């Protein structure tokens, strides 16, 4: 099975990538932090393919998905985990912060649909 895990460099995304690799699957791990992804790749071995990319950059993410299609021919599973969190009260939230925190996962599914149709 080929899995794409967004937000793969830390937390739930990294734990999911580890579990999938341990279960024998190939994982394409995507996150913004190249250094953390590289460390995870060293720990997980050749079944983990690290790609530093901001999934909200539709052009870069689309290019990465096309590369995945060339490299792996298919995607069996998407773990749409990328997200941004900022601890603050609702009163501190600004129009500039709210969309980035609340909508990060949406472009991932749409871009995957455009570049990796079923």
C-alpha positions as protocol buffer text, in pm:
chain_id: "A"
residue {
  index: 1
  type: UNK
  ca { x: 0 y: 0 z: 0 }
}
residue {
  index: 2
  type: UNK
  ca { x: 115 y: 353 z: -81 }
}
residue {
  index: 3
  type: UNK
  ca { x: 11 y: 615 z: 175 }
}
residue {
  index: 4
  type: UNK
  ca { x: 48 y: 992 z: 173 }
}
residue {
  index: 5
  type: UNK
  ca { x: 69 y: 1146 z: 519 }
}
residue {
  index: 6
  type: UNK
  ca { x: 54 y: 1524 z: 539 }
}
residue {
  index: 7
  type: UNK
  ca { x: 185 y: 1693 z: 850 }
}
residue {
  index: 8
  type: UNK
  ca { x: 422 y: 1398 z: 883 }
}
residue {
  index: 9
  type: UNK
  ca { x: 709 y: 1567 z: 1065 }
}
residue {
  index: 10
  type: UNK
  ca { x: 563 y: 1569 z: 1419 }
}
residue {
  index: 11
  type: UNK
  ca { x: 282 y: 1451 z: 1642 }
}
residue {
  index: 12
  type: UNK
  ca { x: -2 y: 1246 z: 1499 }
}
residue {
  index: 13
  type: UNK
  ca { x: 140 y: 1261 z: 1146 }
}
residue {
  index: 14
  type: UNK
  ca { x: 480 y: 1123 z: 1250 }
}
residue {
  index: 15
  type: UNK
  ca { x: 318 y: 856 z: 1467 }
}
residue {
  index: 16
  type: UNK
  ca { x: 90 y: 753 z: 1180 }
}
residue {
  index: 17
  type: UNK
  ca { x: 383 y: 737 z: 937 }
}
residue {
  index: 18
  type: UNK
  ca { x: 578 y: 519 z: 1183 }
}
residue {
  index: 19
  type: UNK
  ca { x: 285 y: 283 z: 1229 }
}
residue {
  index: 20
  type: UNK
  ca { x: 227 y: 250 z: 854 }
}
residue {
  index: 21
  type: UNK
  ca { x: 595 y: 183 z: 780 }
}
residue {
  index: 22
  type: UNK
  ca { x: 613 y: -67 z: 1067 }
}
residue {
  index: 23
  type: UNK
  ca { x: 311 y: -241 z: 912 }
}
residue {
  index: 24
  type: UNK
  ca { x: 499 y: -278 z: 582 }
}
residue {
  index: 25
  type: UNK
  ca { x: 352 y: 11 z: 385 }
}
residue {
  index: 26
  type: UNK
  ca { x: 533 y: 272 z: 177 }
}
residue {
  index: 27
  type: UNK
  ca { x: 474 y: 623 z: 309 }
}
residue {
  index: 28
  type: UNK
  ca { x: 516 y: 955 z: 133 }
}
residue {
  index: 29
  type: UNK
  ca { x: 561 y: 1194 z: 425 }
}
residue {
  index: 30
  type: UNK
  ca { x: 487 y: 1559 z: 356 }
}
residue {
  index: 31
  type: UNK
  ca { x: 546 y: 1854 z: 589 }
}
residue {
  index: 32
  type: UNK
  ca { x: 701 y: 2199 z: 588 }
}
residue {
  index: 33
  type: UNK
  ca { x: 994 y: 2115 z: 818 }
}
residue {
  index: 34
  type: UNK
  ca { x: 1262 y: 1951 z: 602 }
}
residue {
  index: 35
  type: UNK
  ca { x: 1495 y: 1885 z: 897 }
}
residue {
  index: 36
  type: UNK
  ca { x: 1234 y: 1698 z: 1100 }
}
residue {
  index: 37
  type: UNK
  ca { x: 1130 y: 1501 z: 792 }
}
residue {
  index: 38
  type: UNK
  ca { x: 1492 y: 1406 z: 724 }
}
residue {
  index: 39
  type: UNK
  ca { x: 1533 y: 1282 z: 1082 }
}
residue {
  index: 40
  type: UNK
  ca { x: 1216 y: 1075 z: 1048 }
}
residue {
  index: 41
  type: UNK
  ca { x: 1337 y: 935 z: 716 }
}
residue {
  index: 42
  type: UNK
  ca { x: 1664 y: 826 z: 877 }
}
residue {
  index: 43
  type: UNK
  ca { x: 1470 y: 653 z: 1154 }
}
residue {
  index: 44
  type: UNK
  ca { x: 1218 y: 480 z: 926 }
}
residue {
  index: 45
  type: UNK
  ca { x: 1436 y: 370 z: 636 }
}
residue {
  index: 46
  type: UNK
  ca { x: 1362 y: 323 z: 268 }
}
residue {
  index: 47
  type: UNK
  ca { x: 985 y: 278 z: 300 }
}
residue {
  index: 48
  type: UNK
  ca { x: 952 y: 643 z: 405 }
}
residue {
  index: 49
  type: UNK
  ca { x: 988 y: 908 z: 134 }
}
residue {
  index: 50
  type: UNK
  ca { x: 1023 y: 1258 z: 282 }
}
residue {
  index: 51
  type: UNK
  ca { x: 908 y: 1565 z: 89 }
}
residue {
  index: 52
  type: UNK
  ca { x: 922 y: 1915 z: 233 }
}
residue {
  index: 53
  type: UNK
  ca { x: 623 y: 2108 z: 102 }
}
residue {
  index: 54
  type: UNK
  ca { x: 361 y: 2351 z: 229 }
}
residue {
  index: 55
  type: UNK
  ca { x: 31 y: 2188 z: 134 }
}
residue {
  index: 56
  type: UNK
  ca { x: -137 y: 2529 z: 117 }
}
residue {
  index: 57
  type: UNK
  ca { x: 87 y: 2616 z: -181 }
}
residue {
  index: 58
  type: UNK
  ca { x: -129 y: 2454 z: -448 }
}
residue {
  index: 59
  type: UNK
  ca { x: 134 y: 2477 z: -725 }
}
residue {
  index: 60
  type: UNK
  ca { x: 408 y: 2315 z: -516 }
}
residue {
  index: 61
  type: UNK
  ca { x: 173 y: 2055 z: -372 }
}
residue {
  index: 62
  type: UNK
  ca { x: 34 y: 1974 z: -718 }
}
residue {
  index: 63
  type: UNK
  ca { x: 388 y: 1925 z: -851 }
}
residue {
  index: 64
  type: UNK
  ca { x: 466 y: 1695 z: -559 }
}
residue {
  index: 65
  type: UNK
  ca { x: 151 y: 1489 z: -623 }
}
residue {
  index: 66
  type: UNK
  ca { x: 247 y: 1453 z: -990 }
}
residue {
  index: 67
  type: UNK
  ca { x: 591 y: 1336 z: -880 }
}
residue {
  index: 68
  type: UNK
  ca { x: 426 y: 1082 z: -647 }
}
residue {
  index: 69
  type: UNK
  ca { x: 218 y: 955 z: -937 }
}
residue {
  index: 70
  type: UNK
  ca { x: 534 y: 911 z: -1145 }
}
residue {
  index: 71
  type: UNK
  ca { x: 724 y: 743 z: -860 }
}
residue {
  index: 72
  type: UNK
  ca { x: 450 y: 520 z: -719 }
}
residue {
  index: 73
  type: UNK
  ca { x: 178 y: 487 z: -989 }
}
residue {
  index: 74
  type: UNK
  ca { x: -102 y: 504 z: -731 }
}
residue {
  index: 75
  type: UNK
  ca { x: -201 y: 629 z: -388 }
}
residue {
  index: 76
  type: UNK
  ca { x: -402 y: 392 z: -171 }
}
residue {
  index: 77
  type: UNK
  ca { x: -443 y: 604 z: 141 }
}
residue {
  index: 78
  type: UNK
  ca { x: -440 y: 974 z: 229 }
}
residue {
  index: 79
  type: UNK
  ca { x: -389 y: 1075 z: 590 }
}
residue {
  index: 80
  type: UNK
  ca { x: -487 y: 1441 z: 567 }
}
residue {
  index: 81
  type: UNK
  ca { x: -322 y: 1548 z: 892 }
}
residue {
  index: 82
  type: UNK
  ca { x: -155 y: 1880 z: 807 }
}
residue {
  index: 83
  type: UNK
  ca { x: -279 y: 2164 z: 1016 }
}
residue {
  index: 84
  type: UNK
  ca { x: -179 y: 2468 z: 1209 }
}
residue {
  index: 85
  type: UNK
  ca { x: -263 y: 2535 z: 1569 }
}
residue {
  index: 86
  type: UNK
  ca { x: -221 y: 2850 z: 1766 }
}
residue {
  index: 87
  type: UNK
  ca { x: -318 y: 2861 z: 2131 }
}
residue {
  index: 88
  type: UNK
  ca { x: -517 y: 3178 z: 2191 }
}
residue {
  index: 89
  type: UNK
  ca { x: -857 y: 3291 z: 2303 }
}
residue {
  index: 90
  type: UNK
  ca { x: -1126 y: 3351 z: 2044 }
}
residue {
  index: 91
  type: UNK
  ca { x: -1092 y: 3723 z: 2120 }
}
residue {
  index: 92
  type: UNK
  ca { x: -729 y: 3716 z: 2011 }
}
residue {
  index: 93
  type: UNK
  ca { x: -806 y: 3552 z: 1677 }
}
residue {
  index: 94
  type: UNK
  ca { x: -764 y: 3779 z: 1376 }
}
residue {
  index: 95
  type: UNK
  ca { x: -899 y: 3750 z: 1022 }
}
residue {
  index: 96
  type: UNK
  ca { x: -543 y: 3675 z: 905 }
}
residue {
  index: 97
  type: UNK
  ca { x: -491 y: 3386 z: 1150 }
}
residue {
  index: 98
  type: UNK
  ca { x: -830 y: 3214 z: 1144 }
}
residue {
  index: 99
  type: UNK
  ca { x: -838 y: 3092 z: 782 }
}
residue {
  index: 100
  type: UNK
  ca { x: -488 y: 2940 z: 801 }
}
residue {
  index: 101
  type: UNK
  ca { x: -566 y: 2755 z: 1124 }
}
residue {
  index: 102
  type: UNK
  ca { x: -911 y: 2635 z: 1025 }
}
residue {
  index: 103
  type: UNK
  ca { x: -879 y: 2550 z: 656 }
}
residue {
  index: 104
  type: UNK
  ca { x: -536 y: 2391 z: 608 }
}
residue {
  index: 105
  type: UNK
  ca { x: -674 y: 2037 z: 540 }
}
residue {
  index: 106
  type: UNK
  ca { x: -919 y: 2151 z: 270 }
}
residue {
  index: 107
  type: UNK
  ca { x: -668 y: 2220 z: -11 }
}
residue {
  index: 108
  type: UNK
  ca { x: -504 y: 1882 z: 38 }
}
residue {
  index: 109
  type: UNK
  ca { x: -811 y: 1681 z: -57 }
}
residue {
  index: 110
  type: UNK
  ca { x: -888 y: 1910 z: -349 }
}
residue {
  index: 111
  type: UNK
  ca { x: -531 y: 1899 z: -484 }
}
residue {
  index: 112
  type: UNK
  ca { x: -521 y: 1522 z: -449 }
}
residue {
  index: 113
  type: UNK
  ca { x: -846 y: 1499 z: -644 }
}
residue {
  index: 114
  type: UNK
  ca { x: -705 y: 1720 z: -921 }
}
residue {
  index: 115
  type: UNK
  ca { x: -368 y: 1548 z: -951 }
}
residue {
  index: 116
  type: UNK
  ca { x: -444 y: 1188 z: -847 }
}
residue {
  index: 117
  type: UNK
  ca { x: -794 y: 1112 z: -975 }
}
residue {
  index: 118
  type: UNK
  ca { x: -943 y: 780 z: -861 }
}
